[in-house]
Amino acid sequence: MDSIFLLVPIVILFVAGAVKLFFWAVNSGQYDDLETEGRRILFDDDVPPSASPDAKRLSAENDERKAD
């Protein structure tokens, strides 16, 4: 029974800290965009072929061949 007098204030402090942490997260914008992070793992951020350096070099070579 004596331990309950120690555990109740500790639990109250933990709950108050968790509530404060939750409100801090909401106010700082942690929950503004819930969809992007879930989709980011599904899709690769590969460079499109037209923007890669090799594609630009090959395109330039093809343009030179057409000019000859």
C-alpha positions in Angstrom: 0.0 0.0 0.0 2.9 2.3 0.7 4.1 1.9 -2.9 0.9 3.3 -4.3 1.7 6.7 -2.7 4.9 6.7 -4.7 3.6 5.3 -8.0 0.5 7.6 -8.3 2.5 10.9 -8.4 5.0 9.3 -10.9 2.2 8.2 -13.2 0.7 11.7 -13.0 4.0 13.2 -14.0 4.4 10.7 -16.9 0.8 11.4 -18.2 1.3 15.2 -17.9 4.6 14.9 -19.8 2.9 12.8 -22.5 0.1 15.3 -22.9 2.5 18.2 -23.1 4.6 16.4 -25.7 1.5 15.6 -27.8 0.4 19.3 -27.8 3.9 20.4 -28.7 3.9 18.0 -31.6 0.5 19.2 -32.8 1.4 22.9 -32.5 4.8 22.5 -34.2 3.2 20.9 -37.3 4.3 17.3 -36.9 0.8 16.0 -38.0 0.2 18.5 -40.9 1.1 16.1 -43.7 0.4 12.4 -42.9 0.3 11.1 -46.5 3.6 12.1 -48.0 5.9 10.0 -45.7 3.7 7.0 -46.3 3.9 7.3 -50.0 7.6 8.2 -50.2 8.7 4.7 -49.3 6.6 3.3 -52.1 8.0 5.3 -55.0 11.6 5.7 -56.2 13.0 9.1 -56.7 14.9 8.1 -59.9 16.1 10.7 -62.3 14.0 10.6 -65.5 16.0 9.4 -68.5 15.8 12.8 -70.3 17.5 14.6 -67.3 20.4 12.1 -66.9 23.9 13.2 -68.1 24.2 10.1 -70.3 20.9 10.9 -72.1 22.1 14.4 -72.8 25.4 13.2 -74.1 23.7 10.6 -76.4 21.2 13.2 -77.6 24.1 15.6 -78.4 25.9 12.8 -80.3 22.7 12.0 -82.3 22.3 15.7 -83.2 25.9 15.7 -84.5 25.3 12.6 -86.6 22.2 14.1 -88.1 24.0 17.3 -89.0 26.8 15.4 -90.9 
